[in-house]
Amino acid sequence: MVWMKLRFWVGSMFVGAVMGAAQPSPPPPAGSRAEPSSALATTPLLDAVARAPMMSSARARAAAARNRLGSAGRFPDPELEGMISQVSKPTGENPMWEINLRQPLPKAGERAADRERAAAVVSLAEAEYAVMAGELAADTAMALAESEAATGRVALLARQIQRTEQTLAAVDARVATGGGRIADRLALQTSIAAMRLELEREEQRAADALADARGRLGLSLDAPLPPYAAPTAPEVDIERAPTLQLAVAKGAEARAMARMARASGRPMTAVGLRFEREEDPMGSMDTIGIAFMTELPWRGLRYARAEEKGAYAEVTASRAEAEAVRHRFQALLTRVQRAERLVQTARRLSGETHQRLDAEYEALIRAAGTGSPSGGGLPVLMILEILDRQTATETQVIEAEVANRVARAELWRFAPVHLFPVNP
């Protein structure tokens, strides 16, 4: 007699609830929702950032996370098993055929938790993309600001060199007529040489900053760069900042992992259908039965609780990270406000000081050229001092402006996430 045994294992006591669970729609990509229009969204700087190689890599990782949504909450494939055996009896040996068909299913709540985890991973990848884009925009804008500041110092030194050379020409004229001093001429030449060296250094700083910006954007050495751009404080909303969205996504992933850990501590259950047949000289014998199986997770429950506890610790960490982001943002806002006040003060005081120094310079340059006996060698030294004070005054304005631009560039790290769409 041939026995046929068929087992159909159904892996949950809540089969109808588990199999009827609908797949949730994937979260929309970061920045894909309708957002308020902003002039920042069309700046060439953001276009260059979106085309950077490092952003292409982050975009591919975000796409990979979204593609994996289809495998979340997967339902296991059925398993088929066949066996052939012999049954020994006093009347002889009879063949027996067996076929086992079973389909394991996830534990109760495990599929929903896995889908939630996959959706959180997508949000996490897209938030990481936006954070990386904000970091790249901030670093590039700061490099552009540093280059422009160095270029401004170059122009300032070139103007000072020109004025010093005019003074040198006046002194040379006096020396040619026997009314000047060689020491004054040497002092001016030394000052010019020092300024030319400093000018070379500033040109190098400007070139290095531009090269750094091109390297970050993945551009060739001679490729044009976008102009400096940065958001203002009113254009930044901390609740939509990528860094805060990243912390929120980390918390969502941790909560999903906690639910998965809780589900892993539940027992796996199964029901099955069995069919058997054995051929015998007296006739075939068939058997059909239903089986039930469940785990005893007395060890797994302990492990699941440990994992759940760790996941909730990650939730606490994400909340602390979000709070730290808010504090950093407030500190940056006050830094930007201080930098703007310093620029206004520096410009006002520089204008007043520059007028006085210009008047002194014109008077002394005339004295140096006409051979006024009142100064001897003193006018040349005073001219050098005035030129140095003029340079220092204008340098303070440049430094205040670059500090303001660098602080504003830092705001890119907190710019609204819709400015950095994964699929521009």
Buried (B, 14 or more C-beta within 10 A) or exposed (E): BBBBBBBBBBBBBBBEEBEEBEEBEBBEBBBEEEBEEBEBBEBEBBEBBBEBEBBEEBBEBBBEBBEEBEEBBEBEEEEEEEEEEEBEEEEEEBEBBBBBBBBBBBBBBBBBBBBBBBBBBBBBBBBBBBBBBBBBBBBBBBBBBBBBBBBBBBEBBEBBBEBBEBBBEBBBBBBEEEEBBEEBBEBBBEBBEEBEEBBEBBBEBBEBBBBBBBEBBBBEEEEEBBEBBBBEBEBBBBEBBBBBBBBBBBBBBBBBBBBBBBBBBBBBBBBBBBBBBBBBEEEEBEEEEEEEBEEEBEEBBEEBEEBBEEBBEBBEBBBEBBEEBBEBBEEBBEBBEEBBEBBEEBEEEBEEBBEEBEEBBEBBBEBBBEBBEEBEBEBBBBBBEBBBBBBEBBBBBBBBBBBBBBBBBBBBBBBBBBBBBBEB
